[in-house]
Amino acid sequence: MNSSRILPRLLIIFVCAFIVASIGVALQAMRITGRPQEFRSLAKLVAGGQMVFNDSIIWREQQQDFYGTIIETIESSEMSRRALERVKALNPGIKACDVSIRVAQTKGSAIFNILATGTEPKYTRIFLDALLDEFISFRQSVREQAQGKVLQNFLQEVITRQKRMEDSAEKLKKARAQGAATLSVRSDLERLVPRLNSQRNQRDDLRLKIKSMRDDDASRASLQTQLESIESEIHDIEKDLDRREASLDELKTLQEKLETDKHAYEKLFEQVEKIQSAFNTTTADYVAIQERATPALENVEDWRLPIAVGAGGGGLLGGLIGLVLSLILVRAPGPPQIPAVIG
């Protein structure tokens, strides 16, 4: 290739690369210097979840879901709205500014770094502290709602069991008041049973005696009257025994029902106490503030990388443009003309 064409082409490529690289550097410089000041404040949360010893895979999945929920909740617009209202309530005269929140979990730990970025340092720090307080308050309210929902169902059942127990106790009290006392009833039974047996023996003896007598016997009528009297007394004693035995059976049934209802009530009440204690003492699924918001410092962007990117990218683009222009502008000379033959 002729050097007369190479040098102009190289010159065009270099000039274009230099011009476009300069433009890239200027644009990057304008972007950096044209951005408003940014101030950043950092806070940290520490979290923990309930461990499942029999399946570490399930535990890890639950932990990841738990951690993901924390990040999404903190970065949500609802948390920012709550924090904004808190700042306005506690600091009515402070100048507000837009604050962006980003959360990153420290690898291999349960620590969450919360970065707040705003254009005003004091407000940025106050906003981040308010966000922490609102998040902890939100978590506590969620736990209390869950606890209340679980306990409400159990407490309703406790009230039902207690009412059953009280009804059973009242029925037993009335049964004892209407009938004789249990000891009195048993004493009457012990007294009436021998009497009944004695009368039955007399009845049987009279029946045999009357059966053996002649129909025209004068004493038969008086014996028959005596038999009827004994049978009537036996009938009354049997009715009295049935009534007293029924009273004893009713008392026994009511007593057993009262014991059953009382046991069910006490067992359920103990279960409610255990649930309440578990909610109060468990360390599962907790979130706590590890470090509050640091003073907001200005975020100064490192200009070297953007300038290098602008210069390098512009130089490459300019070189390609220069290459195209050099091929268009610097053409190879045409082939030499062969002189015509004279003669």
C-alpha positions, 0 to 999 in steps of 0.5 A: 500500500502506498505511504501517500495513502496510509498517512492521510488515513491514519491522520483522519482516524486519529483526529476523529478518535481524538475529537469524539474522545474529547466529546465523551470526556466532556459529556461525562464531566458535565454529567458528574458536575451537573448532578446535585449533591447526594448524602448517604446515611447507613443503618443496620438491622439484625434478624433471626428465624425459627430453626427446623432441626429435622430438615435443614433445607426447609429451614434455609428456604424459610430463612430466605423467604423471611429475609426476602420479606424484610428487604421488600418491606423496608424498601416498600412505599408504605414504609417510606410513607409511614416514615415521612409521616413520623418525621413530619410529626416529630420534626414539623419545621425540618426541610424535607427532601426525597430519600431513596432506600436500598437494603442489602444483606451481608453475605453469610449473615442475618445483618441487613445494611439499609442505605438512605440517599438524599439531598439534605444530610440532616433530613436523610439521617432523621428519615432513616431513623424514622424508617427503622422505628416504623419498621420495628413498630410494624413488625410488632403490630403484625406479631400482636395481630397474629398472637391475638388471632390465635389466642382469640380462638382459644379464649372463645373456646375457654369461655365456652368450656367455662360456661359448660362447667358452671352449668354442670355445677349449677345442675348438680347443686339443684339436684342435690337440693331437690333430692336428699343428700347422697348419704341420706339417699344411700341410707334410705336404700339400705333401710328399704331393701331389707324391708322389701325383701321381708315383705316379698318373703311374706307375700310368697308365704301367703300365696303358698298358704292361700293356694293350699287352702280350700275355696270355702275356708273361712280364713281364706278371705282374711289372708287374701286381704292381708296379701293384697296389703303386702303387695301394695306395700311392696309396690310402694317400696319398689317405686320409692327405691326406683325414685331414690336410685334414679336420684343417685344415678342422676347425681352420679351422672351430673358429678361425672359431667362436672368433673369432665367439663372441669378437666376440659376447661383446666386443660384448655386454660393451661394450653392458652397459658402455654401459647401466651408464654411461647409468644412472649418468650420465643426468639423466633422470627425476630428483627432488631436494630443493630446500628441506628442511622449514621451521620449523612456524608456526601457521596462523591463519585469517583470521576476516574472511571467515568472519564476513562469510559468516556475517553475510551468509548469516544476514542473507539467510536471516533476511530471507527468514524475516522476509518470510514471517512479515510476510506471515502476521502483517500482513494487509491490513484487510477491505473497508469494510461498506456500510450497509443502506438504511432505509426 
